Amino acid sequence: MTDQHHPKDHWTPEAYLTSASFVPSLATTILEWLNPQPDDIILDLGCGDGALTSQLKRRSLSVTGVDASANLITAAKKAHAATAGLSFHVHDCRYLARWVNFQEAAYTKVFSNAALHWILRDPSSRASVLRDTYAVLKPGGAFAFEMGGAGNCAEAHTALMAAVVRQGVSIQDARELCPWFFPSESTMRRMLLDVGFSVEKMEVEYRSTKLTARKEDSGGIEGWVRLMGARFLDALDSEEKREVAVREVCELLKTVITHGDDQEDEKDGGMFLGYVRLRVLARKPAV
């Protein structure tokens, strides 16, 4: 869930709830692919506030959630403190092998939803993330994940780049500010096979996704831009420039992403971003 590259923890339970609460509610398919069983021991990479992690626990023996955001892990621990067999830990998932609880062949399944496109952003640690995930799985264990695929939220990505360039950032620097890695099917398949996984299922879905409703000073497209685009905005050297950039992104996107009359009580009204979801079920060989 966390931008592993960013020194600031922009993720808070409040910001996530108001600007991205749709994320866990749209994870039905990948949860089905994971298919938790009563004897499963599951690791959730990039668990965020633990909303999905706690769902996994209801169907499995034990679940461990790991995320780089101390704010979200604190919230997860508070919300689920009474649940036996469920634990949460602050750790940068780019470096899973450095985690104090890292243990090879410890889990029957590894799960991740809407987090790997942050975790895999850095090319220098991309392969090691997958190798470490492979290592923590028991033989025959499954790795089920959903992440942004090639072209995910392209309109917002373009608008964020354009806004910071207008504030003096070079185009090349704006490219490098991107906090995400959105691979194609072929790229992800190759990366998994290189580590030793077999790929049992893989699909890409274009999913026009309705954003949360705007409420006072949070949510909506502005809330999404401030939360998801924080790395772009923090490259600007003044609050004034950041606010101008936010306004420009929202204005640029308004016409493109508004469906209907933008009335929340209308079936087709609201603002929608073009999410592209890459889903994968991979497996470590049994022997």
Disulfide bonds with the S-S distance in Angstrom:
none
